[in-house]
């Protein structure tokens, strides 16, 4: 499933470039199948409950009422399932979580709710059946979404991704809470040795925040590649001990700026 995956670079402010492993069509198909199986299970449970309730209805009206209610449940579940999970769970549905992929903004910024809404509204175009080859009992084919993904390689964006400016990328989880705590402690220790000549510009602080959000997902070699060109720029306003990597310095600088902001808010 990884053969169709690619690495793409996304430029962010202040010369920082984020590299993501995009999820190829194969792994996205398996994730979508799992999500649709969950939706089908919900609908089967709803049908079973409606069938039990049909005993209270006149025989000639029961079938029509059950059909209407089932259609209503399908409409609500199908349209809210993907949107709500991706909105409330860092761009991940249960299917995406199982295969460790997630939705991300195509420009490297944080996901916006409007992006998720657009990409899911356009989903109907991606799964639209193609007549006559793929029209089988009105089951969505997804062939249009596949054509769009192959045409937009290496980003592999379906129509909904193109409209919402999103990507589906491989979600590389953190190595563990202990490692993260050790990294935080190391950043706090180095922060005490930093000497700020003046506070950096707001654009740099925003770029630094974006980098720190994505830092746990990046391989150490990627971190070094991204941060090394920033050394002359950072040395202009910050003095730090020799022998430290720029990634370590940026983590410590972020810790320092966070502490300064916390103290400022406390004083206010």
Protein Blocks (a to p, Z undefined) as FASTA:
>chain_A
ZZmpccdddddehhiacddddddfklmmmmmmmmmmmmmmmmmmmmmmmmmmmmmpcfkl
mmmmmmmmmmmmmmmmmmmmmmmmmmmngoiafklmmnopadddfklpacdfklmmmmmm
mmmmmmpccdfklmgghiafklmmmmmmmmmpcklpafklmmnopadddddddfbjklmm
mmmmmmmmmmmmpccfbdcdfklmmmmmmmmmmmmmpcfklmmmmmmmmmmmmmmmoccd
ehiafklmmmmmmmmmmmmmmmmmmmZZ
